[in-house]
Amino acid sequence: MVLLSYQHPPIEAIHLGSLIAAQGYIFPISDHVLTMKDDGTFYRFQAPYFWPSNCWEPENTDYAIYLCKRTMQNKARLELADYEAENLARLQRAFARKWEFIFMQAEAQVKIDRKKDKTERKILDSQERAFWDVHRPVPGCVNTTEMDIRKCRRLKNPQKVKKSVYGVAEESQSQSPVHIPSQPVRKTTKDDIRKQCFPRKSVLVCLASSHSLIAYTEQYVEYDPFITPAEPSNPWISDDITLWDIEMSKEPSQQRVKRWGFSFDEILKDQVGRDQFLRFLESEFSSENLRFWLAVQDLKKQPLQDVAKRVEEIWQEFLAPGAPSAINLDSHSYEITSQNVKDGGRYTFEDAQEHIYKLMKSDSYARFLRSNAYQDLLLAKKKPESEQGRRTSLEKFTRSVGNGLFPLHSSLERQRLTP
C-alpha cells in the first residue's frame, strides 16, 4: 500500500488495493469486508493455494465441511455468524443423507490442524475464512468488481444451473445460498440461441464494418502492388524502383489522378495533387486557405527554437488585422487561436487549421472535382497502341539511319544501290 501511494494519488491507490482485495489476494485481519481502508488496518497476503486463479471452484459440500469444522473448534473468535449458522442448517437439511461423511471429513481436518503450531493455525484459519468471504460473502457485501465468465454463462443460461434440494445453485460461487431463489427450468428455444449468438446491434455493426471494409478494398485494389501486378514491377519484391520514380514524377498518370477523387486526404498527401489543387484555388482567389494549412503542417515539424518565430510569421501573414493573405475563420476559432498565439507552440493553430480543412473539404474540393482542369486530367486518353507502335518503329529506323546502319536488302537490291 505504501508503494502504491508513491506511484499514484492516495485515492487511486486505495481503489486499486480494493480491487485486489475484492478478488481475494489480500484481506483484512480485523473484519471480513474485502475493501482497502486507509485507517491503519492490517492486511495479510492470501496463500497462493487460495488464489482465485489457482483454486478449484468451491461447491456447497466444501462450504458445509468448512462450517462444520468451525463448530468443532469451539473458539470464541471462530463462532459462526448468524448468516453462517442459517446456511449450515440449510446445508445440513440438503445433505442429510451424506452428512455423516461431511462430519467425518471436517473432524479429520480438525485433527490435522491441531498438530500445527498455534501461530500457523491462526494464519491458516484467517486465510481459509478470507477465501470463503470471497466465495460465500457476507450478505450485502460485493466481493468482486468484474463478472466471472462462468457466472456470466450461468446468468445467461439459468436453465443450465444445477439446482439443489433447497433451491441453491450448486455452481454459485459469489452469493450466499440464502439469497439465491430457485428458478424454473425451461427448454431452450431457437430465439434464445439466436439472441446469444447474434445480438442485433452487434450484427448491424459487424455488417456495416464489413461493407465499409469491402468497399475500401475494392476501391484501392488496383493501387496495391501485392494484389494487382504493378507496372513495370513491384518495388517491394524486386530491386527495380521505376514504379516509385513514376509516382514521384510531376506528370501524373490517369490512375494517379483518379485516386485524388477518393478523398480530400488523398489529394493533400500527393505533391502533384496539392499543386493542381493550389492552381485551382488561385483561379478562385482562395489559395490562402491551402497555403495556411500547409504552413501549419510545416510548423509542426520545425525545431523548437524556430517555433516561436514561425508562429508569429503565420499569424502576421494569415490572421493578424490587415494580413496580406487573410483567411476566413469563425469567431470561436479566431478567439482560441488569438489566446494560443500568446504562448506559441507547434499546435497553436490547431483549431484554425481544422476549420480551414473542413471548409476546403466541403466547398473547394467538391468544386475542384467538377472543374474542367480535373476532368481533363482524369479523362486524358493515351494514344492507341498501334499508333504508338508505328511511331516506335519509325523512331528506331530513323535512329538506325543516323547511326549508319541500314536495313538488310536482297543481293540484287544491294548491287543496285551500290554506286
C-alpha positions in Angstrom: 0.0 0.0 0.0 2.9 2.4 0.8 4.5 1.5 -2.6 1.2 2.3 -4.4 1.0 5.7 -2.7 4.3 6.7 -4.1 3.3 6.0 -7.6 -0.4 7.0 -7.6 -2.5 9.5 -5.7 -3.8 8.0 -2.4 -7.4 7.7 -3.7 -6.3 5.7 -6.8 -4.0 3.6 -4.6 -6.9 2.8 -2.2 -9.1 2.0 -5.2 -6.5 -0.3 -6.7 -6.0 -2.0 -3.4 -9.7 -2.6 -3.0 -9.8 -4.3 -6.5 -7.0 -6.6 -5.4 -8.7 -7.3 -2.0 -12.1 -7.9 -3.7 -10.5 -10.7 -5.7 -9.2 -12.3 -2.6 -5.4 -11.8 -3.0 -5.2 -9.7 0.2 -7.6 -9.5 3.1 -8.0 -7.5 6.4 -7.3 -9.2 9.7 -9.8 -7.3 11.8 -13.0 -7.8 9.8 -14.4 -9.6 6.7 -15.2 -6.6 4.5 -12.9 -7.1 1.4 -12.1 -3.4 0.8 -9.0 -1.4 1.4 -9.1 1.2 4.1 -6.6 3.9 4.9 -7.1 3.8 8.7 -4.2 1.7 9.9 -5.9 -1.6 9.3 -3.6 -4.6 9.0 -3.8 -6.8 5.9 -2.4 -10.2 5.1 -1.5 -11.7 1.8 -3.6 -14.7 0.8 -1.8 -18.0 0.3 -1.3 -19.0 -3.3 -3.4 -22.1 -2.8 -6.4 -20.0 -2.1 -5.9 -17.6 -5.1 -9.0 -17.4 -7.4 -6.7 -18.0 -10.4 -5.3 -21.3 -8.9 -8.0 -22.9 -6.8 -10.9 -25.1 -7.8 -14.5 -23.8 -7.9 -15.9 -24.4 -4.5 -19.2 -26.2 -4.1 -21.7 -26.3 -1.2 -20.3 -29.5 0.1 -16.9 -27.8 0.6 -18.7 -24.9 2.3 -20.6 -27.4 4.6 -17.3 -29.0 5.7 -15.8 -25.7 6.5 -18.8 -24.6 8.6 -18.9 -27.9 10.4 -15.2 -27.6 11.2 -15.7 -24.2 12.6 -18.3 -25.5 15.1 -15.9 -28.3 16.2 -13.1 -25.8 17.1 -15.3 -24.1 19.7 -13.4 -20.9 19.9 -14.9 -17.5 20.6 -13.2 -16.0 17.6 -14.4 -18.8 15.4 -18.1 -18.7 16.3 -20.5 -18.8 13.4 -22.2 -15.6 12.4 -26.0 -15.6 12.1 -25.9 -16.0 8.3 -23.4 -18.8 8.6 -25.5 -20.6 11.1 -28.5 -20.3 8.8 -26.5 -21.6 5.9 -25.2 -24.5 8.0 -28.8 -25.5 8.9 -29.9 -25.4 5.3 -26.9 -27.4 4.1 -27.5 -30.0 6.8 -31.0 -30.5 5.6 -29.9 -30.6 2.0 -27.1 -33.1 2.6 -28.9 -35.2 5.2 -28.0 -38.5 3.5 -24.3 -37.8 3.4 -24.0 -35.5 6.4 -22.1 -38.3 8.3 -19.5 -38.3 5.6 -19.2 -34.4 5.7 -18.9 -34.6 9.5 -16.1 -37.2 9.3 -14.2 -35.1 6.8 -14.5 -32.0 9.0 -13.3 -33.9 12.0 -10.3 -35.3 10.2 -9.3 -31.8 9.1 -9.6 -30.5 12.7 -7.3 -33.3 13.9 -4.7 -32.3 11.3 -4.9 -28.6 12.2 -4.4 -29.3 15.9 -1.0 -30.8 15.1 0.2 -27.5 13.7 1.8 -24.6 15.6 -0.6 -22.2 17.2 0.6 -19.2 15.1 0.5 -21.2 11.9 -3.0 -22.4 12.8 -4.3 -18.9 13.3 -2.9 -17.8 10.0 -4.4 -20.7 8.2 -7.8 -20.1 9.8 -7.8 -16.4 8.7 -6.7 -17.4 5.2 -9.4 -20.0 4.9 -12.1 -17.7 6.2 -10.9 -15.0 3.8 -11.3 -17.5 1.0 -14.9 -18.1 1.9 -15.5 -14.4 2.3 -14.9 -14.2 -1.4 -16.9 -17.2 -2.5 -19.7 -17.1 0.2 -19.6 -13.4 1.2 -21.5 -11.7 4.0 -25.0 -10.7 2.8 -25.0 -7.2 1.3 -21.2 -7.2 0.6 -20.0 -7.0 -3.0 -17.0 -9.2 -3.3 -15.9 -8.8 -7.0 -15.6 -5.9 -9.4 -15.9 -8.0 -12.6 -18.2 -10.8 -13.5 -16.6 -14.2 -13.7 -17.1 -15.8 -17.2 -18.7 -18.9 -15.6 -21.1 -16.7 -13.7 -22.0 -14.8 -16.8 -22.7 -18.1 -18.5 -25.0 -19.2 -15.7 -26.8 -15.9 -15.6 -27.5 -16.1 -19.4 -28.4 -19.7 -19.2 -30.4 -20.1 -15.9 -31.8 -23.5 -17.1 -28.2 -24.9 -17.1 -27.6 -24.2 -13.4 -27.7 -27.2 -11.2 -30.4 -27.0 -8.5 -30.1 -28.4 -5.1 -33.0 -29.7 -3.0 -33.2 -26.5 -1.0 -33.1 -24.2 -4.0 -29.4 -23.2 -4.0 -27.4 -23.2 -7.2 -24.5 -25.8 -6.7 -22.2 -23.8 -9.0 -22.8 -20.5 -7.4 -19.5 -19.0 -6.1 -20.3 -15.4 -5.3 -23.7 -15.4 -3.5 -24.8 -16.8 -0.2 -27.2 -19.8 -0.5 -29.8 -17.8 1.5 -30.3 -15.2 -1.2 -30.5 -17.3 -4.4 -34.0 -18.3 -5.3 -34.8 -21.4 -7.3 -35.7 -20.8 -11.0 -37.9 -23.0 -13.1 -36.2 -25.0 -15.7 -37.4 -24.3 -19.2 -36.4 -25.7 -22.6 -34.0 -23.7 -24.8 -35.7 -22.2 -27.8 -34.3 -21.1 -31.1 -34.9 -17.4 -30.1 -32.7 -17.9 -27.1 -29.8 -19.3 -29.2 -30.3 -16.5 -31.8 -30.1 -13.8 -29.1 -27.0 -15.4 -27.6 -25.1 -15.9 -30.9 -26.3 -12.9 -33.0 -27.1 -9.8 -30.9 -28.9 -7.4 -33.3 -26.7 -4.4 -32.6 -23.5 -6.4 -32.9 -24.7 -7.9 -36.2 -25.6 -4.4 -37.6 -22.2 -3.0 -36.5 -20.4 -6.0 -38.0 -22.3 -5.8 -41.3 -21.6 -2.0 -41.6 -17.9 -2.6 -40.8 -17.8 -5.4 -43.3 -19.4 -3.4 -46.1 -17.1 -0.5 -45.4 -14.0 -2.7 -45.5 -15.2 -4.4 -48.7 -15.8 -1.1 -50.3 -12.4 0.3 -49.3 -10.7 -2.9 -50.5 -12.4 -2.8 -53.9 -11.6 0.9 -54.3 -7.9 0.5 -53.6 -7.3 -2.9 -55.1 -5.6 -1.6 -58.2 -3.3 0.5 -56.1 -1.9 -2.4 -54.0 1.1 -3.9 -55.8 0.7 -7.1 -53.7 -2.8 -7.7 -55.2 -2.7 -6.1 -58.6 0.6 -6.7 -60.5 2.5 -3.4 -60.8 3.9 -2.0 -64.0 6.8 -2.0 -64.6 7.4 -4.1 -61.5 6.7 -4.3 -57.7 9.5 -2.4 -56.0 8.7 -4.2 -52.7 9.7 -7.6 -54.1 12.3 -6.5 -56.7 15.2 -4.1 -57.0 13.5 -2.0 -59.6 12.3 1.3 -58.2 11.0 2.6 -61.5 7.4 2.5 -60.2 8.3 4.9 -57.3 10.0 7.2 -59.8 6.8 7.3 -61.9 4.7 8.0 -58.8 7.0 10.9 -57.8 7.1 12.4 -61.3 5.2 15.6 -61.9 3.3 14.2 -64.8 0.6 12.2 -63.1 -0.9 9.1 -64.7 -4.6 8.6 -65.2 -4.7 6.1 -62.4 -3.0 8.6 -60.0 -5.4 11.4 -60.9 -8.3 9.0 -60.3 -7.1 8.4 -56.8 -7.4 12.1 -56.0 -11.1 11.8 -56.2 -11.3 9.1 -53.5 -11.0 11.6 -50.6 -9.6 15.0 -49.7 -6.7 13.4 -47.8 -5.6 11.6 -51.0 -5.0 14.9 -52.9 -3.4 16.6 -49.9 -0.7 13.8 -49.4 0.2 13.9 -53.1 2.6 16.7 -54.0 1.3 16.9 -57.6 -2.2 16.8 -56.4 -1.6 19.6 -54.0 -0.1 21.7 -56.8 -3.1 21.1 -59.0 -5.5 21.9 -56.2 -3.5 25.1 -55.4 -3.7 26.3 -59.0 -7.5 25.7 -58.9 -7.7 27.7 -55.7 -5.7 30.5 -57.2 -8.2 30.7 -60.0 -10.9 31.1 -57.4 -8.8 33.6 -55.4 -8.8 31.4 -52.3 -5.3 29.9 -52.3 -4.6 31.4 -48.9 -6.6 28.5 -47.3 -4.3 25.8 -48.6 -1.2 27.8 -48.0 -2.2 28.4 -44.4 -2.9 24.7 -44.0 0.5 23.7 -45.4 2.2 26.3 -43.3 0.7 24.9 -40.1 1.7 21.4 -41.2 5.3 22.6 -41.7 5.2 24.4 -38.3 4.7 21.0 -36.5 8.0 19.8 -38.0 10.1 22.9 -37.1 12.9 22.7 -34.5 11.8 24.0 -31.1 14.0 27.1 -31.3 12.3 28.2 -34.5 8.7 27.6 -33.5 8.0 30.9 -31.8 9.3 32.9 -34.8 7.4 30.8 -37.3 4.2 31.2 -35.2 4.5 34.9 -35.4 5.1 34.8 -39.2 2.0 32.7 -39.8 -0.1 35.0 -37.6 1.1 38.1 -39.4 0.5 36.6 -42.8 -2.9 34.9 -42.4 -4.6 36.1 -39.2 -3.4 39.5 -37.9 -5.6 42.5 -38.7 -4.7 43.7 -42.2 -2.9 40.4 -43.0 -2.0 40.2 -46.7 -3.4 36.6 -47.0 -6.2 36.8 -44.5 -8.2 33.6 -44.1 -11.9 33.4 -43.1 -12.3 32.0 -39.6 -15.3 31.8 -37.3 -15.3 33.9 -34.2 -14.8 30.9 -31.9 -11.7 29.6 -33.7 -10.3 33.0 -34.0 -10.6 33.7 -30.3 -9.0 30.4 -29.3 -6.1 31.0 -31.8 -5.6 34.5 -30.5 -5.1 33.2 -27.0 -2.8 30.4 -28.2 -0.5 32.8 -30.0 0.4 34.5 -26.7 2.2 31.3 -25.7 3.1 30.0 -29.2 3.8 26.3 -29.8 3.7 23.7 -32.6 -0.1 23.3 -32.1 -1.1 27.0 -31.8 -3.2 26.9 -34.9 -4.8 23.5 -34.4 -8.3 24.8 -34.2 -7.9 27.2 -37.1 -6.3 24.5 -39.3 -9.2 22.2 -38.6 -11.7 24.8 -39.5 -9.9 25.6 -42.8 -9.6 21.9 -43.5 -13.3 21.4 -43.2 -14.0 24.5 -45.3 -11.8 23.3 -48.2 -13.1 19.7 -48.0 -16.8 20.7 -48.1 -16.5 23.5 -50.5 -13.4 23.9 -52.6 -12.6 20.2 -53.0 -16.0 19.4 -54.3 -15.8 22.2 -56.9 -12.3 21.0 -57.9 -13.6 17.5 -58.7 -16.2 19.1 -61.0 -13.8 21.5 -62.6 -12.6 21.3 -66.2 -8.9 21.1 -65.0 -9.5 17.9 -63.1 -11.8 16.4 -65.7 -9.2 17.0 -68.4 -6.6 15.2 -66.3 -9.0 12.4 -65.5 -10.2 11.8 -69.0 -6.9 12.1 -70.7 -6.5 9.2 -73.1 -3.3 7.5 -74.1 -2.6 7.2 -77.8 -3.6 3.9 -79.4 -1.0 1.2 -79.0 -0.9 0.7 -82.8 -0.1 4.3 -83.5 2.4 4.2 -80.6 3.9 1.0 -82.1 4.3 2.6 -85.6 5.9 5.7 -84.1 8.3 3.5 -82.1 9.3 1.6 -85.3 9.8 4.8 -87.2 12.0 6.2 -84.4 14.1 3.0 -84.4 14.5 3.2 -88.2 15.5 6.9 -88.0 17.9 6.2 -85.3 19.5 3.3 -87.3 19.9 5.6 -90.3 21.5 8.2 -88.1 24.0 5.6 -86.8 24.9 4.5 -90.3 23.0 1.2 -90.0 20.8 0.2 -93.0 18.2 -2.5 -93.0 19.1 -5.7 -94.8 18.2 -6.0 -98.5 18.5 -8.7 -101.1 21.8 -9.1 -103.0 20.2 -7.6 -106.2 19.0 -4.6 -104.3 22.4 -4.1 -102.7 24.1 -4.2 -106.1 21.6 -1.7 -107.5 22.1 0.6 -104.6 25.9 0.3 -104.8 27.3 3.2 -107.0 
